[in-house]
Amino acid sequence: MSLKDQITEDMKTAMRAKDSERLGTIRLLLAALKQKEVDERVVLDDAAVVAIVDKLIKQRKDSLEAFQKAERKDLADKEAAELTVLQAYLPARLSAEEVTAAVKAIVAEVGASGPGDMGKVMGAVKAKLAGKADMGQVSAAVKAALAG
């Protein structure tokens, strides 16, 4: 079963359970998937679905932070609940040590020598670690590896 099919089945389950918060989040995700398919006239594979889920999670984290700064607990709680639902659709994330090891291997593979090679390394890293690691964490690991 593809990830998109799993999301659709989860929507049906949430409907039957009358879980309105979960249902709303899943519908939002399916709308984002459908929008991407219509805009680009493609059928999304699991990697593309994971990329969209990752994007929505980043949006939720940014919103959550803004609502917490503004002391809007009601909106922050809603974003946190959506974040929890969305994270269930991501594959298992790599640990910080695994990310660092993968980045060092890619730096050696690409032959990068300093901070000027950041773009070349990030391109290779994104291709290998997309959906498996938080790209903010990956970027920090690449900077550290290229700095010294």
C-alpha positions as CSV (number, residue, x, y, z in Angstrom):
1,M,0.0,0.0,0.0
2,S,1.4,3.4,-1.0
3,L,1.7,6.2,1.5
4,K,-1.0,8.2,-0.2
5,D,-3.4,5.2,0.0
6,Q,-2.5,4.8,3.7
7,I,-3.4,8.5,4.3
8,T,-6.7,8.0,2.5
9,E,-7.5,5.0,4.7
10,D,-6.6,7.0,7.8
11,M,-9.1,9.7,6.7
12,K,-11.8,7.1,6.4
13,T,-11.0,5.7,9.8
14,A,-11.0,9.2,11.4
15,M,-14.4,9.8,9.8
16,R,-15.8,6.7,11.3
17,A,-14.4,7.5,14.7
18,K,-15.7,11.1,14.4
19,D,-12.2,12.4,15.3
20,S,-12.6,15.9,13.8
21,E,-9.2,17.2,14.7
22,R,-7.3,14.3,13.1
23,L,-9.7,14.3,10.1
24,G,-9.1,18.0,9.5
25,T,-5.4,17.5,9.5
26,I,-5.5,14.5,7.1
27,R,-7.9,16.4,4.8
28,L,-5.4,19.3,4.8
29,L,-2.6,16.9,3.8
30,L,-4.7,15.3,1.1
31,A,-5.6,18.7,-0.3
32,A,-1.9,19.6,-0.5
33,L,-1.1,16.3,-2.3
34,K,-4.0,16.8,-4.7
35,Q,-2.8,20.4,-5.4
36,K,0.7,19.2,-6.2
37,E,-0.7,16.5,-8.6
38,V,-3.0,19.0,-10.4
39,D,-0.3,21.7,-10.6
40,E,2.3,19.4,-12.0
41,R,0.1,16.8,-13.7
42,V,1.8,13.9,-12.1
43,V,1.0,11.0,-9.8
44,L,2.9,11.4,-6.6
45,D,5.1,8.6,-5.4
46,D,6.0,8.0,-1.8
47,A,9.1,10.2,-1.9
48,A,7.1,13.1,-3.2
49,V,4.4,12.5,-0.5
50,V,7.1,12.5,2.2
51,A,8.5,15.8,0.8
52,I,5.1,17.4,1.1
53,V,4.5,16.1,4.6
54,D,8.0,17.4,5.5
55,K,7.0,20.8,4.2
56,L,3.8,20.9,6.1
57,I,5.6,19.8,9.3
58,K,8.1,22.7,8.9
59,Q,5.1,25.1,8.5
60,R,3.5,23.8,11.6
61,K,6.8,24.1,13.6
62,D,7.2,27.7,12.5
63,S,3.5,28.5,13.3
64,L,3.8,26.8,16.7
65,E,6.9,28.9,17.6
66,A,5.1,32.1,16.5
67,F,2.0,31.3,18.5
68,Q,4.1,30.4,21.6
69,K,5.9,33.8,21.4
70,A,2.5,35.5,21.1
71,E,1.2,33.5,24.1
72,R,-1.7,32.1,22.1
73,K,-1.9,28.7,23.8
74,D,-5.2,27.8,22.0
75,L,-3.6,28.2,18.5
76,A,-0.3,26.6,19.7
77,D,-2.2,23.5,20.9
78,K,-4.0,23.2,17.6
79,E,-0.7,23.4,15.7
80,A,1.0,20.9,18.0
81,A,-1.9,18.4,17.5
82,E,-1.6,18.8,13.7
83,L,2.2,18.3,14.0
84,T,1.7,15.0,15.8
85,V,-0.7,13.7,13.1
86,L,1.6,14.7,10.3
87,Q,4.7,13.2,11.9
88,A,3.1,9.8,11.8
89,Y,3.5,9.8,8.0
90,L,7.2,10.3,8.0
91,P,9.7,7.4,7.8
92,A,11.9,6.9,10.9
93,R,14.3,9.7,11.3
94,L,18.1,9.3,11.5
95,S,19.8,10.1,14.8
96,A,22.3,13.0,15.0
97,E,25.2,10.6,15.0
98,E,23.8,8.8,11.9
99,V,23.4,12.2,10.1
100,T,26.9,13.3,11.0
101,A,28.3,10.0,9.7
102,A,26.4,10.2,6.5
103,V,27.4,13.8,5.9
104,K,31.1,13.0,6.5
105,A,30.9,10.1,4.0
106,I,29.2,12.3,1.4
107,V,31.8,15.1,1.9
108,A,34.6,12.5,1.3
109,E,32.8,11.1,-1.7
110,V,32.2,14.5,-3.3
111,G,35.8,15.6,-2.5
112,A,34.7,18.9,-0.7
113,S,37.4,20.8,1.0
114,G,35.9,23.9,2.5
115,P,32.8,26.1,3.1
116,G,32.8,27.1,-0.6
117,D,31.7,23.5,-1.5
118,M,28.6,23.8,0.7
119,G,26.2,23.9,-2.3
120,K,27.7,20.8,-4.0
121,V,27.6,18.8,-0.7
122,M,24.0,19.9,0.1
123,G,22.8,18.8,-3.3
124,A,24.3,15.3,-2.8
125,V,23.1,15.2,0.8
126,K,19.5,16.1,-0.1
127,A,19.4,13.4,-2.7
128,K,20.4,10.7,-0.2
129,L,18.8,11.9,3.1
130,A,15.5,13.5,1.8
131,G,12.7,12.5,4.2
132,K,15.1,10.6,6.4
133,A,16.5,13.5,8.4
134,D,15.6,17.1,9.4
135,M,17.3,19.3,6.8
136,G,18.1,22.0,9.4
137,Q,20.1,19.4,11.3
138,V,21.7,18.2,8.1
139,S,22.8,21.7,7.1
140,A,24.4,22.2,10.5
141,A,26.3,18.9,10.1
142,V,27.5,19.9,6.7
143,K,28.7,23.3,8.0
144,A,30.5,21.5,10.8
145,A,32.1,19.0,8.5
146,L,33.3,21.6,6.0
147,A,34.6,24.0,8.7
148,G,37.0,21.5,10.2
